């Protein structure tokens, strides 16, 4: 019977597995933009045996086409430093597997270090969570330990059916014995675990159909112990003296191979059996981890139930009655990693931009913009529709659906309009935090804006009171420890001036003068201070009235914080580097020679970026039904572009996207453009999409019967005053006439080549005859679909038809690949022609008329190199024209361009059409009368 046992060749199987992994990695990389699995090994100290093992793993990783990084740390490292190194790898999304090579030097706690490894990257499979899941029935660990996993693979390769077999495991170590016993049980084997204190070991071994030996004693188990036909997996690796070997030893297993092979049906050799499989399984686990990383670690989404009531309670009562999910859960449902978000309490979090790098291989989700017809002063429910739509897409259709909305200013919140969290059963929650400070982004904008305002006046003051150029230069570039040095931002100014020197002492007197004197013309200063409060008495102020200012006074004023160019920069920036450039490039004035003076000329661009470094991260919240919301940036919708941030949209599109690995349907990102389609939507396309490179799939145009009646000739609607009974009584004729405004907005959207879905935001007073009139008019105007929505009263259920229409429109758009999308004008078109194109195409104007001041600005901005910037029209939102009193679809009018200003950092020119208020005032009865706090519960009341 000699030589009857089949040799289970672990080396050959390991080579085969590595080759399959290499092919798998190659396909993974090809389909996902060069993505490759990455194994990181930490080695502490210089043990030669550890170095040998690490080199073996490095070679195996190379053969499998994987990335390998070896982190060698000194043996003197402290426990906390080592754990920090592990945590850094945990947070590195490019690392998929982490292994700490054992043993560690004396004084280091091996258990604490291995437990510090993220269990999702624990490719060795030794984390207590993975071991615990391995031991539980009906549970699977993230990773099975490599050696036990290799044992099972060898048994499967040998064709062993473990179902009902008697398996004996000799050895109970945490590395092999215990885990392999659990894995054998999971294959329905009857398992007996033996160890050094087991009595009758030979007798028990003799009962085994399958024997796994892992006790670390050379040739302990003899062939005479074995049942004929047993399958032997010998894990032992023991050195025994052998003078015939060069090293003086040879390696044997725990089973005496010579005698056992005469009895067993199959056996693994030592070496060449289990050993090679251990490393192969490590590679397999790393590839598995990389595949999971590609797919994302998404927690199953829990949608929140609505307690619908009739009549519908107040917004704040609805919001306060809902039990929120911890925002940490929302983040996990999206597949965000712990290092990718920062909690701001239980209900808000900031999401880092690194997620874009991790998910760059993913295809974007569907991109939808919400806009509206020309509104009444009360608004037509775009925000509510945006939230209702994503609640429906999520809770009703189980799609990943993001709302991306602007952060509201506290000015309207305490003024006339109230909050902007949506309304009824379609809201962002907690709505009080949403409408107030949130995470402080607007405060950061305020701080950055006002620091720059202070710097402008201070620089002018110091230049005017320091007449000697050498003295002024010396104060700007003081010697520190006897050495003068330019700061980085100063080097940028030198380059702008064409001075190719870096040593302050090498500049000529003329060069020092040119560098030090900005020579700002006070009459050209466009930069004002800001605050996030409606305060009409700060519109015009005089600064410099104190005696210390030595008579240097000038007239200036305050804008509301969201009107700051810093806010527009935040909304249009694409990353930190881009934000730094944009902030530094903001033009605040001209010098007396007519040249633009920027924030970087003043030397403040870097400081502004530091103030904004956290504000650049979008804020994660949730809707009443538990779907995710990004709240980020809040630029004014008339003088700025009125859209939430590009960064929020880009992150949401990746989180809602799909990949080759998961094959899931793409989700939806719904973002809102401020005011009507003539303003917010046009700027969304021509400014935001031009900057981001993103192509939307559908437009949702929100209309109300109330607004259409106004455009059809109904009585004037005035904020803060009772509305006429005409708006609560059926009047199909008024609606029909007003639909001309709806049709114009549909046609405007179609000019960009995008499908339009009209959503009629239903009010209780609307009649079927009125809404049917709107639906017919919308389709006749060219809308792809038109539906009535009742999301205010019903939440997501009230927007089911809208969700279906949007999904259909996106599907049709995706099939075309965005080929029909186009901008309204080419950037190379002269400034005046771009303005005229918008006026004619969007507003229906006969033409434009520039004031002398506007004509001068055209000349100045063209000469300064700003002629190729897009146009951001600053006009009233209450009419398609420049005149808020002209309702419906005005004709025969010419748009007056009073002035043109530049937001060079944000990246647009904004013509002023008529008088535009950048600092609102408070009405006779502001909203703050209703806002209060219950001192017992801390509950806010009165917000809406």
ABEGO torsion letter per residue (X at the ends): XBGABBBBBAAAAAAAAAAAAAAAAAAAAAAAGGBBBBBBBBBBEABAAAAAAAAAAAAAAAAAGBBBBBBBBBAABBAAAAAAAAAAAAABAABABBBBBOBBBBGBBAAAAAAABBAAABAAGABAAAAAAAABBGBBBABBBAAAAAAAAAAAAAGBBABGBBBBBBEABAAAAAAAAAAAAAAGBBBBBBBAABBGAAAAAAABABBBBBAGBBGABBAAABBBGBBBBBABBBBBBBAABAAGBBBBBABBAAAAAAABABBBBOBGBAAAAAAAAAAAAAAAAAAAAAAEBBBBBBBBBBBBBOBBBBAAAAAAABBBBBAAAAAAAAGBBAAABBBBEAABBBBBAAAAAAAAABBBBBBBBBBBBBBBAAEAGAAAAAAAAAAAAAAAAGBBBBBBBBBBBAAAAABAAEBAAEBEABBBOBAAAAABAEAGAAAAAAAAAAAAAAAAAAAAAAAAABABAAAAAAAABBBBGGBBBBBAAAAAAAAAAGBBBABAAABBAAAAAAAABAGBBAAABABBBBBABBBAAAABBBBGABAAAGGBBBBBBBBBAAABAAAAAAAABABAAAAAAAAAABBABBBAAGBBBBAAAAGAAAAAAAAAAAAABBBBBBBAAGBBBBBBEBBBAAABAGBBBAAAAAAAAAAABBBAAAGBBBBBBBBBBBEBAAAAAAAAAAAAAAAAGBBBABBBBBBBAAAAAAAAGBBBBBBGBBBBAAAABBBAAAAAAAAAAAAAAAAAAAAAGBBBBBBBBBBAABBAAAAAAAAAAAAAAGBABBBBBAAAAAEAAAAAAAAAAAAAAAAAAAAAGGAABBBABBAABBAAAAAAAAAAAAAGBAEBBBBAAAAAAAAAAAAAGAAABBBBBBBBAABABABAABBEBBBGBBBBBABBBBBAAAGBBBBBBEBBBABBBBBABBAAAABBBBAAAGBBBGBX
